[in-house]
Amino acid sequence: MPAVSLRLPDEVFNRLEDLAKLTGRSKTFYMIKAITDHIDDLEDLFLAEQRLINARAGKSKTHTLDEVERNLAWLIKIDDEAQKDLAKLLSDIWNLNMQYSVTCETWANIH
C-alpha cells in the first residue's frame, strides 16, 4: 500500500489522536476510513460541477423532463399505469438532480 504524507491542523490532529487512543485503533485506520467514506461524495460533486459548467457553456445537450418522459414512454411502450409510475420516478430523479445542481452551484460560489 502506498504511503502518503499529510499535514493536519493541530485541532484535527488532536481529535484524531484522542479518537485513536479512546478506541485502540490507529490514526491511519481513521484517516483511511474518513477518505474512503467521503471520496464518492467528492467525486460526485466534481462530476456535477463539470456537468454544470459544460451545460452553461453549451457544451452538453440538455432535455426537459417532458422530453425525457415522452421519449422513454414511446420507446418502452408500456401501459398507462406503468407510464404514470415511470413519470413519477423521472420526476423524482429530476427533482433530486435539480437539488444537487443547486447544492453544487452554491458550493462553487462559496469556494
VENMOCOR-V913324 format. One line per field, one symbol per residue. phi: phi as a letter, one per 20 degrees, with the letter a starting at -180 (. if undefined). burial: b if it has 16 or more other ideal C-beta (glycine too) atoms within 10 Angstrom, else e. A space follows every 50 residues. Layout:
phi->???
burial->???
This chain:
phi->.fececedggffffffffffffdmdefggffffffffdfgffffffffff ffffffemecedcffgfffffffffeldfgfffffffffffffgffffff fffffffffed
burial->eeeeeeeeeeeeeeebeeebeeeeeeeeebeeeeeeeeeeeeeeeeebbe bbeeeeeeeeeeeeeeebbeeebeeeeeeeeeeeebbeebeeeeeeeeee eeebeeeeeee
